[in-house]
Amino acid sequence: MSSANELINEFFDCLSNLDTSVDRCVDLFADDGVFEFPYFSTLGMNTRFEGKEAVREVLNLIRSRFSSFTVSNISIYELKGGHGLFTEYHTDGFINDTDRVYAQDYVTHLLEEGGKIKLLREYLNVISTARMLFPNGLADVPAAASD
């Protein structure tokens, strides 16, 4: 069984080489585990990926844009009882087939159950995401998504 701290560190290790670690990363999640991005709805994107196949789909989507990330400035705050934590961290990753670097700061909430990730909720700057990943930057954010 893995602790919440071990799980987040293994997740960070997976991010360092997504081209070869998606399966290993998916295995960190419980069968009904959830990977969430609460503010992605403002970009017109799904916010919740539940179950291993959905987690695999979102990780493959991320991998289609980035082959790896460098994770730095990690601060981990464990919850009382040891089954969860909050993490602050920074990533840098080259956007595939470009020389552009995607830099992002995250606050992540992880809940562990039975040695697996039950919930991984990532809060990030969606404006930065839209500017870097959408072909026309913020102009591609759907008007209805901001309501």
OpenMM code with the backbone's topology and positions (N, CA, C; nanometers):
from openmm import Vec3, app, unit

residues = "MET SER SER ALA ASN GLU LEU ILE ASN GLU PHE PHE ASP CYS LEU SER ASN LEU ASP THR SER VAL ASP ARG CYS VAL ASP LEU PHE ALA ASP ASP GLY VAL PHE GLU PHE PRO TYR PHE SER THR LEU GLY MET ASN THR ARG PHE GLU GLY LYS GLU ALA VAL ARG GLU VAL LEU ASN LEU ILE ARG SER ARG PHE SER SER PHE THR VAL SER ASN ILE SER ILE TYR GLU LEU LYS GLY GLY HIS GLY LEU PHE THR GLU TYR HIS THR ASP GLY PHE ILE ASN ASP THR ASP ARG VAL TYR ALA GLN ASP TYR VAL THR HIS LEU LEU GLU GLU GLY GLY LYS ILE LYS LEU LEU ARG GLU TYR LEU ASN VAL ILE SER THR ALA ARG MET LEU PHE PRO ASN GLY LEU ALA ASP VAL PRO ALA ALA ALA SER ASP".split()
positions = [
    Vec3(0.0835, -0.1187, 0.0000),
    Vec3(0.0000, 0.0000, 0.0000),
    Vec3(0.0873, 0.1241, 0.0000),
    Vec3(0.0429, 0.2250, -0.0721),
    Vec3(0.1169, 0.3507, -0.0822),
    Vec3(0.0469, 0.4589, -0.0021),
    Vec3(0.1260, 0.5466, 0.0567),
    Vec3(0.0717, 0.6621, 0.1280),
    Vec3(0.0419, 0.7729, 0.0275),
    Vec3(-0.0326, 0.8737, 0.0722),
    Vec3(-0.0624, 0.9886, -0.0132),
    Vec3(0.0667, 1.0547, -0.0602),
    Vec3(0.1636, 1.0651, 0.0295),
    Vec3(0.2915, 1.1270, -0.0051),
    Vec3(0.3643, 1.0452, -0.1124),
    Vec3(0.3664, 0.9143, -0.0976),
    Vec3(0.4298, 0.8282, -0.1986),
    Vec3(0.3580, 0.8384, -0.3327),
    Vec3(0.2257, 0.8453, -0.3290),
    Vec3(0.1478, 0.8546, -0.4529),
    Vec3(0.1761, 0.9839, -0.5283),
    Vec3(0.1803, 1.0976, -0.4575),
    Vec3(0.2052, 1.2237, -0.5280),
    Vec3(0.3463, 1.2259, -0.5851),
    Vec3(0.4413, 1.1710, -0.5122),
    Vec3(0.5782, 1.1671, -0.5649),
    Vec3(0.5896, 1.0745, -0.6852),
    Vec3(0.5180, 0.9643, -0.6848),
    Vec3(0.5158, 0.8741, -0.8008),
    Vec3(0.4469, 0.9431, -0.9192),
    Vec3(0.3410, 1.0185, -0.8922),
    Vec3(0.2735, 1.0948, -0.9972),
    Vec3(0.3699, 1.1953, -1.0602),
    Vec3(0.4456, 1.2665, -0.9774),
    Vec3(0.5447, 1.3605, -1.0298),
    Vec3(0.6487, 1.2883, -1.1144),
    Vec3(0.6904, 1.1698, -1.0719),
    Vec3(0.7864, 1.0924, -1.1497),
    Vec3(0.7271, 1.0540, -1.2855),
    Vec3(0.6001, 1.0183, -1.2885),
    Vec3(0.5330, 0.9865, -1.4160),
    Vec3(0.5344, 1.1069, -1.5098),
    Vec3(0.5139, 1.2259, -1.4555),
    Vec3(0.5121, 1.3467, -1.5382),
    Vec3(0.6465, 1.3729, -1.6053),
    Vec3(0.7539, 1.3198, -1.5475),
    Vec3(0.8864, 1.3465, -1.6028),
    Vec3(0.9098, 1.2743, -1.7355),
    Vec3(0.8253, 1.1773, -1.7698),
    Vec3(0.8369, 1.1105, -1.8999),
    Vec3(0.7035, 1.0473, -1.9369),
    Vec3(0.6093, 1.1280, -1.9810),
    Vec3(0.4765, 1.0787, -2.0147),
    Vec3(0.4772, 0.9813, -2.1326),
    Vec3(0.5764, 0.9924, -2.2205),
    Vec3(0.5812, 0.9019, -2.3353),
    Vec3(0.5863, 0.7558, -2.2937),
    Vec3(0.6412, 0.7274, -2.1765),
    Vec3(0.6544, 0.5874, -2.1343),
    Vec3(0.5847, 0.5571, -2.0021),
    Vec3(0.5168, 0.6542, -1.9416),
    Vec3(0.4668, 0.6303, -1.8058),
    Vec3(0.3155, 0.6420, -1.7887),
    Vec3(0.2388, 0.6548, -1.8957),
    Vec3(0.0940, 0.6704, -1.8792),
    Vec3(0.0346, 0.5493, -1.8069),
    Vec3(0.0707, 0.4279, -1.8466),
    Vec3(0.0157, 0.3091, -1.7805),
    Vec3(0.0504, 0.3069, -1.6326),
    Vec3(0.1749, 0.3386, -1.5998),
    Vec3(0.2187, 0.3416, -1.4602),
    Vec3(0.1408, 0.4482, -1.3832),
    Vec3(0.1164, 0.5608, -1.4458),
    Vec3(0.0418, 0.6684, -1.3816),
    Vec3(-0.1037, 0.6272, -1.3580),
    Vec3(-0.1657, 0.5638, -1.4566),
    Vec3(-0.3041, 0.5174, -1.4422),
    Vec3(-0.3144, 0.4186, -1.3265),
    Vec3(-0.2134, 0.3329, -1.3114),
    Vec3(-0.2140, 0.2332, -1.2043),
    Vec3(-0.2086, 0.2944, -1.0652),
    Vec3(-0.1733, 0.4218, -1.0537),
    Vec3(-0.1735, 0.4890, -0.9245),
    Vec3(-0.3155, 0.5163, -0.8752),
    Vec3(-0.4120, 0.5175, -0.9672),
    Vec3(-0.5505, 0.5525, -0.9358),
    Vec3(-0.6318, 0.4294, -0.8973),
    Vec3(-0.7256, 0.4491, -0.8049),
    Vec3(-0.8241, 0.3456, -0.7725),
    Vec3(-0.9110, 0.3218, -0.8960),
    Vec3(-0.9766, 0.2068, -0.8998),
    Vec3(-1.0634, 0.1755, -1.0142),
    Vec3(-1.1668, 0.2849, -1.0385),
    Vec3(-1.2152, 0.3452, -0.9300),
    Vec3(-1.3125, 0.4545, -0.9421),
    Vec3(-1.2487, 0.5897, -0.9104),
    Vec3(-1.1160, 0.5966, -0.9219),
    Vec3(-1.0440, 0.7201, -0.8937),
    Vec3(-1.0834, 0.8323, -0.9882),
    Vec3(-1.0646, 0.9548, -0.9431),
    Vec3(-1.1056, 1.0731, -1.0179),
    Vec3(-0.9861, 1.1672, -1.0341),
    Vec3(-0.9711, 1.2182, -1.1566),
    Vec3(-0.8723, 1.3217, -1.1881),
    Vec3(-0.9543, 1.4432, -1.2306),
    Vec3(-0.9449, 1.5521, -1.1560),
    Vec3(-1.0289, 1.6695, -1.1796),
    Vec3(-0.9479, 1.7953, -1.2061),
    Vec3(-1.0047, 1.8805, -1.2902),
    Vec3(-0.9525, 2.0139, -1.3197),
    Vec3(-1.0716, 2.1094, -1.3069),
    Vec3(-1.1048, 2.1551, -1.1860),
    Vec3(-1.2302, 2.2262, -1.1617),
    Vec3(-1.2569, 2.3464, -1.2510),
    Vec3(-1.1534, 2.4174, -1.2939),
    Vec3(-1.1770, 2.5403, -1.3697),
    Vec3(-1.1729, 2.5215, -1.5210),
    Vec3(-1.1557, 2.3989, -1.5686),
    Vec3(-1.1526, 2.3757, -1.7130),
    Vec3(-1.2861, 2.4064, -1.7807),
    Vec3(-1.3946, 2.4085, -1.7043),
    Vec3(-1.5240, 2.4415, -1.7653),
    Vec3(-1.5220, 2.5816, -1.8247),
    Vec3(-1.4404, 2.6724, -1.7692),
    Vec3(-1.4311, 2.8072, -1.8247),
    Vec3(-1.3661, 2.8071, -1.9628),
    Vec3(-1.2994, 2.6969, -1.9965),
    Vec3(-1.2369, 2.6822, -2.1287),
    Vec3(-1.3218, 2.5965, -2.2225),
    Vec3(-1.4402, 2.5556, -2.1732),
    Vec3(-1.5252, 2.4689, -2.2541),
    Vec3(-1.4765, 2.3250, -2.2568),
    Vec3(-1.4028, 2.2847, -2.1538),
    Vec3(-1.3446, 2.1507, -2.1486),
    Vec3(-1.4038, 2.0715, -2.0319),
    Vec3(-1.3940, 1.9385, -2.0424),
    Vec3(-1.4359, 1.8518, -1.9331),
    Vec3(-1.3541, 1.8817, -1.8086),
    Vec3(-1.4174, 1.8650, -1.6936),
    Vec3(-1.3501, 1.8931, -1.5677),
    Vec3(-1.3228, 1.7675, -1.4864),
    Vec3(-1.3923, 1.6594, -1.5146),
    Vec3(-1.3870, 1.5406, -1.4287),
    Vec3(-1.3659, 1.4154, -1.5129),
    Vec3(-1.2680, 1.3365, -1.4721),
    Vec3(-1.2353, 1.2123, -1.5408),
    Vec3(-1.2367, 1.1019, -1.4360),
    Vec3(-1.3414, 1.0189, -1.4394),
    Vec3(-1.3630, 0.9186, -1.3355),
    Vec3(-1.3418, 0.7789, -1.3899),
    Vec3(-1.2649, 0.6990, -1.3174),
    Vec3(-1.2336, 0.5621, -1.3575),
    Vec3(-1.1049, 0.5584, -1.4369),
    Vec3(-1.0427, 0.4410, -1.4372),
    Vec3(-0.9102, 0.4289, -1.4986),
    Vec3(-0.9097, 0.4601, -1.6477),
    Vec3(-1.0123, 0.4219, -1.7203),
    Vec3(-1.0124, 0.4503, -1.8649),
    Vec3(-1.0233, 0.5999, -1.8918),
    Vec3(-1.1037, 0.6700, -1.8142),
    Vec3(-1.1148, 0.8154, -1.8300),
    Vec3(-0.9838, 0.8837, -1.7905),
    Vec3(-0.9199, 0.8341, -1.6847),
    Vec3(-0.7904, 0.8894, -1.6435),
    Vec3(-0.6880, 0.8655, -1.7544),
    Vec3(-0.6897, 0.7460, -1.8122),
    Vec3(-0.5989, 0.7152, -1.9235),
    Vec3(-0.6228, 0.8114, -2.0413),
    Vec3(-0.7492, 0.8380, -2.0728),
    Vec3(-0.7817, 0.9285, -2.1840),
    Vec3(-0.7256, 1.0679, -2.1596),
    Vec3(-0.7425, 1.1216, -2.0388),
    Vec3(-0.6932, 1.2573, -2.0138),
    Vec3(-0.5406, 1.2593, -2.0111),
    Vec3(-0.4788, 1.1553, -1.9577),
    Vec3(-0.3323, 1.1505, -1.9589),
    Vec3(-0.2786, 1.1384, -2.1016),
    Vec3(-0.3475, 1.0619, -2.1853),
    Vec3(-0.3059, 1.0538, -2.3259),
    Vec3(-0.3271, 1.1868, -2.3976),
    Vec3(-0.4312, 1.2595, -2.3611),
    Vec3(-0.4526, 1.3936, -2.4172),
    Vec3(-0.3383, 1.4861, -2.3757),
    Vec3(-0.3011, 1.4819, -2.2490),
    Vec3(-0.1889, 1.5634, -2.2012),
    Vec3(-0.0615, 1.5223, -2.2741),
    Vec3(-0.0402, 1.3911, -2.2867),
    Vec3(0.0796, 1.3410, -2.3552),
    Vec3(0.0830, 1.3833, -2.5017),
    Vec3(-0.0329, 1.4011, -2.5633),
    Vec3(-0.0347, 1.4448, -2.7035),
    Vec3(0.0193, 1.5863, -2.7189),
    Vec3(0.0188, 1.6616, -2.6103),
    Vec3(0.0707, 1.7993, -2.6126),
    Vec3(0.2097, 1.8121, -2.5518),
    Vec3(0.2426, 1.7225, -2.4577),
    Vec3(0.3691, 1.7293, -2.3842),
    Vec3(0.4247, 1.5886, -2.3668),
    Vec3(0.5527, 1.5706, -2.3905),
    Vec3(0.6120, 1.4394, -2.3650),
    Vec3(0.6653, 1.4289, -2.2227),
    Vec3(0.6934, 1.5437, -2.1616),
    Vec3(0.7430, 1.5411, -2.0241),
    Vec3(0.7313, 1.6790, -1.9611),
    Vec3(0.7403, 1.6782, -1.8297),
    Vec3(0.7418, 1.8008, -1.7507),
    Vec3(0.8572, 1.7938, -1.6523),
    Vec3(0.9116, 1.9088, -1.6218),
    Vec3(1.0029, 1.9214, -1.5096),
    Vec3(0.9202, 1.9778, -1.3950),
    Vec3(0.9222, 1.9081, -1.2833),
    Vec3(0.8456, 1.9496, -1.1658),
    Vec3(0.9429, 2.0106, -1.0656),
    Vec3(0.9077, 2.1290, -1.0130),
    Vec3(0.9954, 2.1971, -0.9179),
    Vec3(0.9133, 2.2709, -0.8134),
    Vec3(0.9841, 2.3290, -0.7181),
    Vec3(0.9216, 2.4102, -0.6117),
    Vec3(0.8074, 2.3356, -0.5421),
    Vec3(0.8318, 2.2119, -0.5071),
    Vec3(0.7299, 2.1261, -0.4466),
    Vec3(0.7187, 2.1541, -0.2971),
    Vec3(0.5952, 2.1820, -0.2530),
    Vec3(0.5629, 2.1914, -0.1104),
    Vec3(0.4448, 2.0985, -0.0858),
    Vec3(0.4591, 2.0096, 0.0118),
    Vec3(0.3551, 1.9114, 0.0415),
    Vec3(0.3031, 1.9367, 0.1825),
    Vec3(0.1701, 1.9413, 0.1943),
    Vec3(0.1036, 1.9646, 0.3214),
    Vec3(0.0095, 1.8470, 0.3470),
    Vec3(0.0505, 1.7574, 0.4354),
    Vec3(-0.0285, 1.6378, 0.4633),
    Vec3(-0.1475, 1.6711, 0.5522),
    Vec3(-0.2599, 1.6057, 0.5226),
    Vec3(-0.3800, 1.6217, 0.6030),
    Vec3(-0.3708, 1.5329, 0.7267),
    Vec3(-0.4330, 1.5737, 0.8317),
    Vec3(-0.4364, 1.4942, 0.9539),
    Vec3(-0.4982, 1.3582, 0.9216),
    Vec3(-0.4363, 1.2540, 0.9677),
    Vec3(-0.4858, 1.1195, 0.9409),
    Vec3(-0.4086, 1.0498, 0.8302),
    Vec3(-0.3337, 1.1263, 0.7511),
    Vec3(-0.2438, 1.0680, 0.6528),
    Vec3(-0.3051, 1.0165, 0.5242),
    Vec3(-0.4342, 1.0394, 0.4983),
    Vec3(-0.4970, 0.9864, 0.3774),
    Vec3(-0.5168, 1.0922, 0.2690),
    Vec3(-0.4532, 1.2058, 0.2873),
    Vec3(-0.4671, 1.3101, 0.1875),
    Vec3(-0.3633, 1.4172, 0.2074),
    Vec3(-0.3551, 1.5041, 0.1072),
    Vec3(-0.2580, 1.6125, 0.1145),
    Vec3(-0.2937, 1.7199, 0.0140),
    Vec3(-0.2334, 1.8340, 0.0346),
    Vec3(-0.2333, 1.9421, -0.0631),
    Vec3(-0.0892, 1.9623, -0.1053),
    Vec3(-0.0695, 1.9930, -0.2319),
    Vec3(0.0640, 2.0148, -0.2852),
    Vec3(0.0639, 2.1414, -0.3688),
    Vec3(0.1685, 2.2201, -0.3545),
    Vec3(0.1949, 2.3320, -0.4441),
    Vec3(0.3182, 2.2935, -0.5240),
    Vec3(0.3135, 2.3164, -0.6551),
    Vec3(0.4311, 2.2854, -0.7362),
    Vec3(0.4262, 2.3617, -0.8678),
    Vec3(0.5394, 2.3627, -0.9345),
    Vec3(0.5548, 2.4305, -1.0634),
    Vec3(0.5989, 2.3273, -1.1661),
    Vec3(0.5497, 2.3420, -1.2892),
    Vec3(0.5974, 2.2574, -1.3985),
    Vec3(0.6403, 2.3436, -1.5165),
    Vec3(0.7353, 2.2904, -1.5897),
    Vec3(0.7753, 2.3443, -1.7191),
    Vec3(0.7775, 2.2265, -1.8148),
    Vec3(0.7228, 2.2474, -1.9334),
    Vec3(0.7269, 2.1422, -2.0344),
    Vec3(0.7200, 2.2022, -2.1726),
    Vec3(0.7987, 2.1462, -2.2636),
    Vec3(0.7917, 2.1919, -2.4019),
    Vec3(0.6634, 2.1417, -2.4654),
    Vec3(0.5935, 2.2291, -2.5346),
    Vec3(0.4765, 2.1885, -2.6105),
    Vec3(0.5286, 2.1108, -2.7310),
    Vec3(0.4770, 1.9892, -2.7495),
    Vec3(0.5260, 1.9017, -2.8568),
    Vec3(0.5326, 1.9753, -2.9901),
    Vec3(0.6392, 1.9482, -3.0631),
    Vec3(0.6625, 2.0013, -3.1979),
    Vec3(0.6758, 2.1538, -3.2015),
    Vec3(0.7104, 2.2131, -3.0886),
    Vec3(0.7357, 2.3574, -3.0838),
    Vec3(0.8577, 2.3810, -2.9952),
    Vec3(0.9015, 2.5049, -2.9921),
    Vec3(1.0074, 2.5419, -2.8986),
    Vec3(0.9499, 2.6230, -2.7825),
    Vec3(0.8168, 2.6216, -2.7710),
    Vec3(0.7486, 2.6972, -2.6660),
    Vec3(0.7428, 2.6167, -2.5369),
    Vec3(0.7687, 2.6842, -2.4261),
    Vec3(0.7628, 2.6210, -2.2948),
    Vec3(0.6315, 2.6590, -2.2276),
    Vec3(0.5626, 2.5587, -2.1800),
    Vec3(0.4411, 2.5784, -2.1013),
    Vec3(0.4819, 2.5749, -1.9546),
    Vec3(0.4683, 2.6863, -1.8869),
    Vec3(0.5013, 2.6962, -1.7452),
    Vec3(0.3708, 2.7135, -1.6680),
    Vec3(0.3578, 2.6397, -1.5595),
    Vec3(0.2323, 2.6432, -1.4857),
    Vec3(0.2589, 2.6179, -1.3375),
    Vec3(0.1828, 2.6874, -1.2531),
    Vec3(0.1832, 2.6619, -1.1098),
    Vec3(0.0526, 2.5924, -1.0730),
    Vec3(0.0627, 2.4958, -0.9830),
    Vec3(-0.0524, 2.4146, -0.9446),
    Vec3(-0.0695, 2.4141, -0.7941),
    Vec3(-0.1927, 2.3962, -0.7519),
    Vec3(-0.2270, 2.3522, -0.6176),
    Vec3(-0.3095, 2.2270, -0.6394),
    Vec3(-0.2668, 2.1181, -0.5780),
    Vec3(-0.3299, 1.9888, -0.5998),
    Vec3(-0.3787, 1.9316, -0.4678),
    Vec3(-0.4986, 1.8765, -0.4724),
    Vec3(-0.5562, 1.8071, -0.3579),
    Vec3(-0.5609, 1.6592, -0.3933),
    Vec3(-0.4963, 1.5763, -0.3137),
    Vec3(-0.4948, 1.4323, -0.3362),
    Vec3(-0.5564, 1.3624, -0.2170),
    Vec3(-0.6493, 1.2705, -0.2446),
    Vec3(-0.7043, 1.1831, -0.1418),
    Vec3(-0.6652, 1.0405, -0.1763),
    Vec3(-0.6160, 0.9684, -0.0763),
    Vec3(-0.5727, 0.8291, -0.0924),
    Vec3(-0.6726, 0.7368, -0.0249),
    Vec3(-0.6992, 0.6253, -0.0903),
    Vec3(-0.7839, 0.5228, -0.0301),
    Vec3(-0.7311, 0.3867, -0.0740),
    Vec3(-0.6996, 0.3025, 0.0202),
    Vec3(-0.6504, 0.1689, -0.0123),
    Vec3(-0.5183, 0.1696, -0.0880),
    Vec3(-0.4360, 0.2704, -0.0644),
    Vec3(-0.3062, 0.2777, -0.1298),
    Vec3(-0.3110, 0.3275, -0.2726),
    Vec3(-0.4256, 0.3817, -0.3146),
    Vec3(-0.4425, 0.4334, -0.4511),
    Vec3(-0.4985, 0.5752, -0.4449),
    Vec3(-0.4867, 0.6469, -0.5552),
    Vec3(-0.5436, 0.7818, -0.5633),
    Vec3(-0.6940, 0.7707, -0.5833),
    Vec3(-0.7687, 0.8210, -0.4883),
    Vec3(-0.9150, 0.8269, -0.4982),
    Vec3(-0.9567, 0.9560, -0.5691),
    Vec3(-0.8823, 1.0638, -0.5418),
    Vec3(-0.9101, 1.1940, -0.6023),
    Vec3(-0.7795, 1.2690, -0.6212),
    Vec3(-0.7598, 1.3206, -0.7399),
    Vec3(-0.6497, 1.4125, -0.7689),
    Vec3(-0.7133, 1.5328, -0.8365),
    Vec3(-0.7232, 1.6433, -0.7615),
    Vec3(-0.7897, 1.7647, -0.8109),
    Vec3(-0.6822, 1.8713, -0.8285),
    Vec3(-0.6677, 1.9206, -0.9518),
    Vec3(-0.5626, 2.0176, -0.9817),
    Vec3(-0.6230, 2.1541, -1.0141),
    Vec3(-0.5746, 2.2531, -0.9403),
    Vec3(-0.6122, 2.3918, -0.9619),
    Vec3(-0.4951, 2.4596, -1.0322),
    Vec3(-0.5249, 2.5295, -1.1420),
    Vec3(-0.4199, 2.5933, -1.2198),
    Vec3(-0.4741, 2.7171, -1.2890),
    Vec3(-0.3852, 2.7966, -1.3449),
    Vec3(-0.4215, 2.9185, -1.4138),
    Vec3(-0.4712, 2.8829, -1.5541),
    Vec3(-0.6025, 2.8830, -1.5723),
    Vec3(-0.6587, 2.8430, -1.7017),
    Vec3(-0.6351, 2.9482, -1.8097),
    Vec3(-0.6133, 3.0728, -1.7725),
    Vec3(-0.5825, 3.1757, -1.8726),
    Vec3(-0.4473, 3.1446, -1.9359),
    Vec3(-0.3510, 3.1102, -1.8532),
    Vec3(-0.2203, 3.0700, -1.9051),
    Vec3(-0.2336, 2.9473, -1.9947),
    Vec3(-0.3157, 2.8525, -1.9540),
    Vec3(-0.3383, 2.7314, -2.0334),
    Vec3(-0.3954, 2.7669, -2.1700),
    Vec3(-0.4977, 2.8500, -2.1729),
    Vec3(-0.5601, 2.8887, -2.2997),
    Vec3(-0.4619, 2.9637, -2.3895),
    Vec3(-0.3870, 3.0556, -2.3311),
    Vec3(-0.2902, 3.1326, -2.4104),
    Vec3(-0.1864, 3.0429, -2.4771),
    Vec3(-0.1421, 2.9399, -2.4059),
    Vec3(-0.0352, 2.8553, -2.4576),
    Vec3(-0.0854, 2.7416, -2.5460),
    Vec3(-0.2038, 2.6894, -2.5201),
    Vec3(-0.2449, 2.5670, -2.5883),
    Vec3(-0.3467, 2.5862, -2.6997),
    Vec3(-0.4282, 2.6889, -2.6907),
    Vec3(-0.5271, 2.7109, -2.7953),
    Vec3(-0.4613, 2.7843, -2.9117),
    Vec3(-0.4937, 2.7476, -3.0341),
    Vec3(-0.4291, 2.8097, -3.1507),
    Vec3(-0.4372, 2.9621, -3.1507),
    Vec3(-0.5528, 3.0173, -3.1081),
    Vec3(-0.5698, 3.1625, -3.1067),
    Vec3(-0.5753, 3.2172, -2.9644),
    Vec3(-0.5183, 3.1428, -2.8710),
    Vec3(-0.5154, 3.1867, -2.7317),
    Vec3(-0.6527, 3.2068, -2.6724),
    Vec3(-0.6718, 3.3149, -2.5997),
    Vec3(-0.7993, 3.3407, -2.5324),
    Vec3(-0.9153, 3.3592, -2.6286),
    Vec3(-0.8873, 3.3965, -2.7514),
    Vec3(-0.9938, 3.4132, -2.8508),
    Vec3(-1.0670, 3.2819, -2.8762),
    Vec3(-1.0029, 3.1687, -2.8473),
    Vec3(-1.0657, 3.0376, -2.8685),
    Vec3(-1.1488, 2.9902, -2.7503),
    Vec3(-1.1526, 3.0668, -2.6423),
    Vec3(-1.2343, 3.0272, -2.5267),
    Vec3(-1.3799, 3.0560, -2.5607),
    Vec3(-1.4660, 2.9543, -2.5544),
    Vec3(-1.6080, 2.9754, -2.5890),
    Vec3(-1.6740, 3.0766, -2.4967),
    Vec3(-1.7533, 3.1673, -2.5513),
    Vec3(-1.8206, 3.2704, -2.4721),
    Vec3(-1.9104, 3.2084, -2.3659),
    Vec3(-1.9820, 3.1039, -2.4003),
    Vec3(-2.0744, 3.0404, -2.3058),
    Vec3(-1.9998, 2.9737, -2.1909),
    Vec3(-1.8752, 2.9372, -2.2112),
    Vec3(-1.7984, 2.8688, -2.1067),
    Vec3(-1.7711, 2.9609, -1.9887),
    Vec3(-1.7713, 3.0905, -2.0096),
    Vec3(-1.7403, 3.1826, -1.9013),
    Vec3(-1.8637, 3.2158, -1.8157),
    Vec3(-1.9785, 3.1699, -1.8559),
    Vec3(-2.1021, 3.1980, -1.7786),
    Vec3(-2.1111, 3.1124, -1.6554),
] * unit.nanometer
topology = app.Topology()
chain = topology.addChain("A")
for resn in residues:
    res = topology.addResidue(resn, chain)
    for name in ("N", "CA", "C"):
        topology.addAtom(name, app.Element.getBySymbol(name[0]), res)
